[in-house]
Amino acid sequence: MSSTPILDVRGLSVVYASARGPVLAVDDVSFTVGAGEFVGIVGESGCGKSTLLFAIAQLLSPPAEVSGGDVLFKGESLVGMSGGELSALRWRDFSVVMQSAMNALNPVKSIAAQYTDALKAHDRSMSKARIRERSAEVLRLVGIDAAHLDSYPHQLSGGMRQRAMIAMALLFTPDLVIMDEPTSALDVVAQRSLMVQIKELQEQLGFAVVFVTHDMSLVSHFSNRLIVMYAGQIAEAGPTRSVFDSPKHPYSQGLLDAFPSIRGERLPLTGIPGSPPDLGDLPTGCRFHPRCPQVMDECRTTAPELYPADDVLARCLLHAPDVARV
């Protein structure tokens, strides 16, 4: 296997123009995704997760723009690519499943017609028979009978429409699939079923996944690595089991305390007091300090870096070399 990561995000920053001046929505984010890896990105709404994905896929539109850093896909920079070059890569080499993707299907076209449009956009030499065959293949991959190729979106349930969108993302068996909260419009049972399906497909086909959600429980059993974002920055990053078993950032601990466990003793849910900060008016020092139960005086003035803490990285002064842990 090649040592070059499929995706290499280097110091990526995104700003939104506003009447108050530029608002930094993604601040110096760096991480890699290896071939066949499943990386989860979690955090509250407004922490920059979706903006990060749009920047990676180069789908930002004004007033947002990449203000710094780079995105390398299989060693090639996506930042600054022309629209034509990006269009040639998207869908074929990497695909994107957006939030509420089940509502993105064209209501006046059959599933087959929409798959045909996607396939023809990249390979006009495909015969009608091959297009039909490939469309049926990907639909069966996500557990939908090929007979539904002739169905219209309104004839499918919400879960089936979501699976149909994921099937469309797999038409060319891309190396990377980027998913922005694809389960957010589904009930808990459908969420679990879809996550199991995504993981099975990933292991079967070997593509890498970047999966964004605000629900840590969704990625607890499916992701290899976890990135916790807060106020546009990475708060903690490392192996998923390490973050869940022994979180090193108070924010990660707060997220874990906010959802119930299905095993063990019943414990009260504590949650995190307050709200994420206004990105246009960030607090001094650590961005989490106004809500942090372990805040120290130094946190109010010193902005922490990402420090090694066992096998994870945590943006917390508790893990700074010159600060004692408590």
Buried (B, 14 or more C-beta within 10 A) or exposed (E): EEEEBBBBBBEBBBBBEEEEEEBBBBBBBBBBBBBBBBBBBBBBEBBBBBBBBBBBBBBBEEEBBBBBBBBBBBEEEBBEBEEEEBEBBBBBBBBBBBBBBBBBBEEEBBBBBBBBEBBEEBBEEBEEEEBBEBBBBBBEBBBBEBEBBEBBBEEBEBBBBBBBBBBBBBBBBBBBBBBBBBBBBBEEEBBBBBBEBBBEBBEEBEBBBBBBBBBBBBBBEBBBBBBBBBBBBBBBBBBBBBBBEBBBBBBBBBBBBBEEEEEEEEEEEEEBEEEBBEBBEBBEBBBBBBBBEBBBEBBEEBBBEBBEBEEBBBBBBBBBEEBEEE
